[in-house]
Amino acid sequence: MNRSGLAVTEFARESNISPAELLVIADDFYLQFGQLRLRKSGSDGGHKGLASIIYHLGSEDFPRLRLGIGPVPEGIAAEEFVLRPFAADETDKAGEMVKRAAEAVVTWFDEGFEIAAARHNRAIDDN
């Protein structure tokens, strides 16, 4: 993940698409567990995979869909936290988040960014 910019840049070049035509999906431990957030562009927010993509594309101007997995519990390193399996009580909520993320991708593709963001930028409990 930390070197994903190489693959994303190669894919964009081979597909002859601009960064604005991509949709990057990433976890985000700054977002509440289960929350989705679509953004048209922005910084890496401390996410090493997004930093790699920004660096290799030479641009922050690509849409991204962030999936909330946070917050990081006190006393656990962020790197350790993101690599651990979901706890038993998180599994159903994680599955629902992934399902909603897939729906957000389809909405983005079929109906555009604005409609997808309006429909999907909320916590899982807001359904």
MODELLER restraints for C-alpha pairs under 7 A, 6 or more apart:
rsr = mdl.restraints
at = mdl.atoms
rsr.add(forms.Gaussian(group=physical.xy_distance, feature=features.Distance(at['CA:1:A'], at['CA:49:A']), mean=5.09, stdev=0.5))
rsr.add(forms.Gaussian(group=physical.xy_distance, feature=features.Distance(at['CA:2:A'], at['CA:48:A']), mean=5.14, stdev=0.5))
rsr.add(forms.Gaussian(group=physical.xy_distance, feature=features.Distance(at['CA:2:A'], at['CA:49:A']), mean=4.23, stdev=0.5))
rsr.add(forms.Gaussian(group=physical.xy_distance, feature=features.Distance(at['CA:2:A'], at['CA:52:A']), mean=6.35, stdev=0.5))
rsr.add(forms.Gaussian(group=physical.xy_distance, feature=features.Distance(at['CA:3:A'], at['CA:49:A']), mean=6.21, stdev=0.5))
rsr.add(forms.Gaussian(group=physical.xy_distance, feature=features.Distance(at['CA:3:A'], at['CA:52:A']), mean=5.69, stdev=0.5))
rsr.add(forms.Gaussian(group=physical.xy_distance, feature=features.Distance(at['CA:4:A'], at['CA:49:A']), mean=5.71, stdev=0.5))
rsr.add(forms.Gaussian(group=physical.xy_distance, feature=features.Distance(at['CA:4:A'], at['CA:52:A']), mean=6.17, stdev=0.5))
rsr.add(forms.Gaussian(group=physical.xy_distance, feature=features.Distance(at['CA:4:A'], at['CA:53:A']), mean=6.17, stdev=0.5))
rsr.add(forms.Gaussian(group=physical.xy_distance, feature=features.Distance(at['CA:5:A'], at['CA:49:A']), mean=6.99, stdev=0.5))
rsr.add(forms.Gaussian(group=physical.xy_distance, feature=features.Distance(at['CA:5:A'], at['CA:52:A']), mean=4.54, stdev=0.5))
rsr.add(forms.Gaussian(group=physical.xy_distance, feature=features.Distance(at['CA:5:A'], at['CA:53:A']), mean=3.53, stdev=0.5))
rsr.add(forms.Gaussian(group=physical.xy_distance, feature=features.Distance(at['CA:5:A'], at['CA:54:A']), mean=7.00, stdev=0.5))
rsr.add(forms.Gaussian(group=physical.xy_distance, feature=features.Distance(at['CA:5:A'], at['CA:56:A']), mean=5.33, stdev=0.5))
rsr.add(forms.Gaussian(group=physical.xy_distance, feature=features.Distance(at['CA:6:A'], at['CA:56:A']), mean=6.38, stdev=0.5))
rsr.add(forms.Gaussian(group=physical.xy_distance, feature=features.Distance(at['CA:8:A'], at['CA:53:A']), mean=6.68, stdev=0.5))
rsr.add(forms.Gaussian(group=physical.xy_distance, feature=features.Distance(at['CA:9:A'], at['CA:56:A']), mean=6.27, stdev=0.5))
rsr.add(forms.Gaussian(group=physical.xy_distance, feature=features.Distance(at['CA:9:A'], at['CA:57:A']), mean=5.76, stdev=0.5))
rsr.add(forms.Gaussian(group=physical.xy_distance, feature=features.Distance(at['CA:12:A'], at['CA:18:A']), mean=6.57, stdev=0.5))
rsr.add(forms.Gaussian(group=physical.xy_distance, feature=features.Distance(at['CA:19:A'], at['CA:61:A']), mean=6.37, stdev=0.5))
rsr.add(forms.Gaussian(group=physical.xy_distance, feature=features.Distance(at['CA:19:A'], at['CA:62:A']), mean=4.90, stdev=0.5))
rsr.add(forms.Gaussian(group=physical.xy_distance, feature=features.Distance(at['CA:20:A'], at['CA:61:A']), mean=6.01, stdev=0.5))
rsr.add(forms.Gaussian(group=physical.xy_distance, feature=features.Distance(at['CA:20:A'], at['CA:62:A']), mean=4.44, stdev=0.5))
rsr.add(forms.Gaussian(group=physical.xy_distance, feature=features.Distance(at['CA:20:A'], at['CA:63:A']), mean=6.36, stdev=0.5))
rsr.add(forms.Gaussian(group=physical.xy_distance, feature=features.Distance(at['CA:22:A'], at['CA:62:A']), mean=6.11, stdev=0.5))
rsr.add(forms.Gaussian(group=physical.xy_distance, feature=features.Distance(at['CA:22:A'], at['CA:63:A']), mean=6.38, stdev=0.5))
rsr.add(forms.Gaussian(group=physical.xy_distance, feature=features.Distance(at['CA:23:A'], at['CA:62:A']), mean=6.86, stdev=0.5))
rsr.add(forms.Gaussian(group=physical.xy_distance, feature=features.Distance(at['CA:23:A'], at['CA:63:A']), mean=5.09, stdev=0.5))
rsr.add(forms.Gaussian(group=physical.xy_distance, feature=features.Distance(at['CA:23:A'], at['CA:64:A']), mean=5.24, stdev=0.5))
rsr.add(forms.Gaussian(group=physical.xy_distance, feature=features.Distance(at['CA:23:A'], at['CA:65:A']), mean=7.00, stdev=0.5))
rsr.add(forms.Gaussian(group=physical.xy_distance, feature=features.Distance(at['CA:24:A'], at['CA:63:A']), mean=6.39, stdev=0.5))
rsr.add(forms.Gaussian(group=physical.xy_distance, feature=features.Distance(at['CA:24:A'], at['CA:64:A']), mean=4.49, stdev=0.5))
rsr.add(forms.Gaussian(group=physical.xy_distance, feature=features.Distance(at['CA:24:A'], at['CA:65:A']), mean=6.13, stdev=0.5))
rsr.add(forms.Gaussian(group=physical.xy_distance, feature=features.Distance(at['CA:25:A'], at['CA:64:A']), mean=5.65, stdev=0.5))
rsr.add(forms.Gaussian(group=physical.xy_distance, feature=features.Distance(at['CA:25:A'], at['CA:65:A']), mean=4.71, stdev=0.5))
rsr.add(forms.Gaussian(group=physical.xy_distance, feature=features.Distance(at['CA:25:A'], at['CA:66:A']), mean=5.87, stdev=0.5))
rsr.add(forms.Gaussian(group=physical.xy_distance, feature=features.Distance(at['CA:26:A'], at['CA:65:A']), mean=6.36, stdev=0.5))
rsr.add(forms.Gaussian(group=physical.xy_distance, feature=features.Distance(at['CA:26:A'], at['CA:66:A']), mean=4.98, stdev=0.5))
rsr.add(forms.Gaussian(group=physical.xy_distance, feature=features.Distance(at['CA:26:A'], at['CA:67:A']), mean=6.19, stdev=0.5))
rsr.add(forms.Gaussian(group=physical.xy_distance, feature=features.Distance(at['CA:27:A'], at['CA:66:A']), mean=5.48, stdev=0.5))
rsr.add(forms.Gaussian(group=physical.xy_distance, feature=features.Distance(at['CA:27:A'], at['CA:67:A']), mean=4.70, stdev=0.5))
rsr.add(forms.Gaussian(group=physical.xy_distance, feature=features.Distance(at['CA:27:A'], at['CA:68:A']), mean=6.06, stdev=0.5))
rsr.add(forms.Gaussian(group=physical.xy_distance, feature=features.Distance(at['CA:27:A'], at['CA:69:A']), mean=6.46, stdev=0.5))
rsr.add(forms.Gaussian(group=physical.xy_distance, feature=features.Distance(at['CA:28:A'], at['CA:66:A']), mean=5.83, stdev=0.5))
rsr.add(forms.Gaussian(group=physical.xy_distance, feature=features.Distance(at['CA:28:A'], at['CA:67:A']), mean=5.67, stdev=0.5))
rsr.add(forms.Gaussian(group=physical.xy_distance, feature=features.Distance(at['CA:28:A'], at['CA:68:A']), mean=4.93, stdev=0.5))
rsr.add(forms.Gaussian(group=physical.xy_distance, feature=features.Distance(at['CA:28:A'], at['CA:69:A']), mean=5.80, stdev=0.5))
rsr.add(forms.Gaussian(group=physical.xy_distance, feature=features.Distance(at['CA:28:A'], at['CA:70:A']), mean=6.82, stdev=0.5))
rsr.add(forms.Gaussian(group=physical.xy_distance, feature=features.Distance(at['CA:29:A'], at['CA:68:A']), mean=5.86, stdev=0.5))
rsr.add(forms.Gaussian(group=physical.xy_distance, feature=features.Distance(at['CA:29:A'], at['CA:69:A']), mean=4.86, stdev=0.5))
rsr.add(forms.Gaussian(group=physical.xy_distance, feature=features.Distance(at['CA:29:A'], at['CA:70:A']), mean=3.89, stdev=0.5))
rsr.add(forms.Gaussian(group=physical.xy_distance, feature=features.Distance(at['CA:29:A'], at['CA:71:A']), mean=5.35, stdev=0.5))
rsr.add(forms.Gaussian(group=physical.xy_distance, feature=features.Distance(at['CA:29:A'], at['CA:72:A']), mean=6.26, stdev=0.5))
rsr.add(forms.Gaussian(group=physical.xy_distance, feature=features.Distance(at['CA:30:A'], at['CA:68:A']), mean=6.97, stdev=0.5))
rsr.add(forms.Gaussian(group=physical.xy_distance, feature=features.Distance(at['CA:30:A'], at['CA:70:A']), mean=5.52, stdev=0.5))
rsr.add(forms.Gaussian(group=physical.xy_distance, feature=features.Distance(at['CA:30:A'], at['CA:71:A']), mean=5.87, stdev=0.5))
rsr.add(forms.Gaussian(group=physical.xy_distance, feature=features.Distance(at['CA:31:A'], at['CA:68:A']), mean=4.36, stdev=0.5))
rsr.add(forms.Gaussian(group=physical.xy_distance, feature=features.Distance(at['CA:31:A'], at['CA:69:A']), mean=6.39, stdev=0.5))
rsr.add(forms.Gaussian(group=physical.xy_distance, feature=features.Distance(at['CA:31:A'], at['CA:70:A']), mean=5.42, stdev=0.5))
rsr.add(forms.Gaussian(group=physical.xy_distance, feature=features.Distance(at['CA:31:A'], at['CA:71:A']), mean=6.78, stdev=0.5))
rsr.add(forms.Gaussian(group=physical.xy_distance, feature=features.Distance(at['CA:32:A'], at['CA:68:A']), mean=5.17, stdev=0.5))
rsr.add(forms.Gaussian(group=physical.xy_distance, feature=features.Distance(at['CA:32:A'], at['CA:69:A']), mean=6.22, stdev=0.5))
rsr.add(forms.Gaussian(group=physical.xy_distance, feature=features.Distance(at['CA:32:A'], at['CA:70:A']), mean=4.99, stdev=0.5))
rsr.add(forms.Gaussian(group=physical.xy_distance, feature=features.Distance(at['CA:32:A'], at['CA:71:A']), mean=6.17, stdev=0.5))
rsr.add(forms.Gaussian(group=physical.xy_distance, feature=features.Distance(at['CA:33:A'], at['CA:68:A']), mean=4.59, stdev=0.5))
rsr.add(forms.Gaussian(group=physical.xy_distance, feature=features.Distance(at['CA:33:A'], at['CA:69:A']), mean=4.22, stdev=0.5))
rsr.add(forms.Gaussian(group=physical.xy_distance, feature=features.Distance(at['CA:33:A'], at['CA:70:A']), mean=4.99, stdev=0.5))
rsr.add(forms.Gaussian(group=physical.xy_distance, feature=features.Distance(at['CA:34:A'], at['CA:67:A']), mean=6.72, stdev=0.5))
rsr.add(forms.Gaussian(group=physical.xy_distance, feature=features.Distance(at['CA:34:A'], at['CA:68:A']), mean=5.19, stdev=0.5))
rsr.add(forms.Gaussian(group=physical.xy_distance, feature=features.Distance(at['CA:34:A'], at['CA:69:A']), mean=6.48, stdev=0.5))
rsr.add(forms.Gaussian(group=physical.xy_distance, feature=features.Distance(at['CA:34:A'], at['CA:93:A']), mean=6.49, stdev=0.5))
rsr.add(forms.Gaussian(group=physical.xy_distance, feature=features.Distance(at['CA:34:A'], at['CA:94:A']), mean=6.46, stdev=0.5))
rsr.add(forms.Gaussian(group=physical.xy_distance, feature=features.Distance(at['CA:34:A'], at['CA:97:A']), mean=5.31, stdev=0.5))
rsr.add(forms.Gaussian(group=physical.xy_distance, feature=features.Distance(at['CA:34:A'], at['CA:123:A']), mean=5.77, stdev=0.5))
rsr.add(forms.Gaussian(group=physical.xy_distance, feature=features.Distance(at['CA:34:A'], at['CA:124:A']), mean=5.25, stdev=0.5))
rsr.add(forms.Gaussian(group=physical.xy_distance, feature=features.Distance(at['CA:35:A'], at['CA:67:A']), mean=6.07, stdev=0.5))
rsr.add(forms.Gaussian(group=physical.xy_distance, feature=features.Distance(at['CA:35:A'], at['CA:68:A']), mean=4.83, stdev=0.5))
rsr.add(forms.Gaussian(group=physical.xy_distance, feature=features.Distance(at['CA:35:A'], at['CA:122:A']), mean=5.69, stdev=0.5))
rsr.add(forms.Gaussian(group=physical.xy_distance, feature=features.Distance(at['CA:35:A'], at['CA:123:A']), mean=3.90, stdev=0.5))
rsr.add(forms.Gaussian(group=physical.xy_distance, feature=features.Distance(at['CA:35:A'], at['CA:124:A']), mean=5.78, stdev=0.5))
rsr.add(forms.Gaussian(group=physical.xy_distance, feature=features.Distance(at['CA:36:A'], at['CA:65:A']), mean=6.92, stdev=0.5))
rsr.add(forms.Gaussian(group=physical.xy_distance, feature=features.Distance(at['CA:36:A'], at['CA:66:A']), mean=5.71, stdev=0.5))
rsr.add(forms.Gaussian(group=physical.xy_distance, feature=features.Distance(at['CA:36:A'], at['CA:67:A']), mean=4.92, stdev=0.5))
rsr.add(forms.Gaussian(group=physical.xy_distance, feature=features.Distance(at['CA:36:A'], at['CA:68:A']), mean=6.10, stdev=0.5))
rsr.add(forms.Gaussian(group=physical.xy_distance, feature=features.Distance(at['CA:36:A'], at['CA:120:A']), mean=6.51, stdev=0.5))
rsr.add(forms.Gaussian(group=physical.xy_distance, feature=features.Distance(at['CA:36:A'], at['CA:121:A']), mean=5.27, stdev=0.5))
rsr.add(forms.Gaussian(group=physical.xy_distance, feature=features.Distance(at['CA:36:A'], at['CA:122:A']), mean=5.85, stdev=0.5))
rsr.add(forms.Gaussian(group=physical.xy_distance, feature=features.Distance(at['CA:36:A'], at['CA:123:A']), mean=6.36, stdev=0.5))
rsr.add(forms.Gaussian(group=physical.xy_distance, feature=features.Distance(at['CA:37:A'], at['CA:65:A']), mean=5.66, stdev=0.5))
rsr.add(forms.Gaussian(group=physical.xy_distance, feature=features.Distance(at['CA:37:A'], at['CA:66:A']), mean=5.13, stdev=0.5))
rsr.add(forms.Gaussian(group=physical.xy_distance, feature=features.Distance(at['CA:37:A'], at['CA:67:A']), mean=6.76, stdev=0.5))
rsr.add(forms.Gaussian(group=physical.xy_distance, feature=features.Distance(at['CA:37:A'], at['CA:121:A']), mean=4.80, stdev=0.5))
rsr.add(forms.Gaussian(group=physical.xy_distance, feature=features.Distance(at['CA:38:A'], at['CA:64:A']), mean=5.76, stdev=0.5))
rsr.add(forms.Gaussian(group=physical.xy_distance, feature=features.Distance(at['CA:38:A'], at['CA:65:A']), mean=4.50, stdev=0.5))
rsr.add(forms.Gaussian(group=physical.xy_distance, feature=features.Distance(at['CA:38:A'], at['CA:66:A']), mean=6.41, stdev=0.5))
rsr.add(forms.Gaussian(group=physical.xy_distance, feature=features.Distance(at['CA:38:A'], at['CA:117:A']), mean=5.47, stdev=0.5))
rsr.add(forms.Gaussian(group=physical.xy_distance, feature=features.Distance(at['CA:38:A'], at['CA:121:A']), mean=6.25, stdev=0.5))
rsr.add(forms.Gaussian(group=physical.xy_distance, feature=features.Distance(at['CA:39:A'], at['CA:63:A']), mean=5.54, stdev=0.5))
rsr.add(forms.Gaussian(group=physical.xy_distance, feature=features.Distance(at['CA:39:A'], at['CA:64:A']), mean=5.52, stdev=0.5))
rsr.add(forms.Gaussian(group=physical.xy_distance, feature=features.Distance(at['CA:39:A'], at['CA:65:A']), mean=6.63, stdev=0.5))
rsr.add(forms.Gaussian(group=physical.xy_distance, feature=features.Distance(at['CA:40:A'], at['CA:61:A']), mean=6.82, stdev=0.5))
rsr.add(forms.Gaussian(group=physical.xy_distance, feature=features.Distance(at['CA:40:A'], at['CA:62:A']), mean=5.91, stdev=0.5))
rsr.add(forms.Gaussian(group=physical.xy_distance, feature=features.Distance(at['CA:40:A'], at['CA:63:A']), mean=4.05, stdev=0.5))
rsr.add(forms.Gaussian(group=physical.xy_distance, feature=features.Distance(at['CA:40:A'], at['CA:64:A']), mean=6.49, stdev=0.5))
rsr.add(forms.Gaussian(group=physical.xy_distance, feature=features.Distance(at['CA:41:A'], at['CA:60:A']), mean=5.63, stdev=0.5))
rsr.add(forms.Gaussian(group=physical.xy_distance, feature=features.Distance(at['CA:41:A'], at['CA:61:A']), mean=4.55, stdev=0.5))
rsr.add(forms.Gaussian(group=physical.xy_distance, feature=features.Distance(at['CA:41:A'], at['CA:62:A']), mean=5.07, stdev=0.5))
rsr.add(forms.Gaussian(group=physical.xy_distance, feature=features.Distance(at['CA:41:A'], at['CA:63:A']), mean=5.30, stdev=0.5))
rsr.add(forms.Gaussian(group=physical.xy_distance, feature=features.Distance(at['CA:42:A'], at['CA:60:A']), mean=5.48, stdev=0.5))
rsr.add(forms.Gaussian(group=physical.xy_distance, feature=features.Distance(at['CA:42:A'], at['CA:61:A']), mean=6.74, stdev=0.5))
rsr.add(forms.Gaussian(group=physical.xy_distance, feature=features.Distance(at['CA:43:A'], at['CA:60:A']), mean=6.19, stdev=0.5))
rsr.add(forms.Gaussian(group=physical.xy_distance, feature=features.Distance(at['CA:44:A'], at['CA:50:A']), mean=5.05, stdev=0.5))
rsr.add(forms.Gaussian(group=physical.xy_distance, feature=features.Distance(at['CA:44:A'], at['CA:51:A']), mean=5.04, stdev=0.5))
rsr.add(forms.Gaussian(group=physical.xy_distance, feature=features.Distance(at['CA:54:A'], at['CA:60:A']), mean=5.36, stdev=0.5))
rsr.add(forms.Gaussian(group=physical.xy_distance, feature=features.Distance(at['CA:72:A'], at['CA:78:A']), mean=6.40, stdev=0.5))
rsr.add(forms.Gaussian(group=physical.xy_distance, feature=features.Distance(at['CA:72:A'], at['CA:81:A']), mean=6.51, stdev=0.5))
rsr.add(forms.Gaussian(group=physical.xy_distance, feature=features.Distance(at['CA:97:A'], at['CA:124:A']), mean=6.68, stdev=0.5))
rsr.add(forms.Gaussian(group=physical.xy_distance, feature=features.Distance(at['CA:104:A'], at['CA:116:A']), mean=5.75, stdev=0.5))
rsr.add(forms.Gaussian(group=physical.xy_distance, feature=features.Distance(at['CA:104:A'], at['CA:120:A']), mean=6.06, stdev=0.5))
rsr.add(forms.Gaussian(group=physical.xy_distance, feature=features.Distance(at['CA:107:A'], at['CA:116:A']), mean=5.24, stdev=0.5))
rsr.add(forms.Gaussian(group=physical.xy_distance, feature=features.Distance(at['CA:108:A'], at['CA:116:A']), mean=5.05, stdev=0.5))
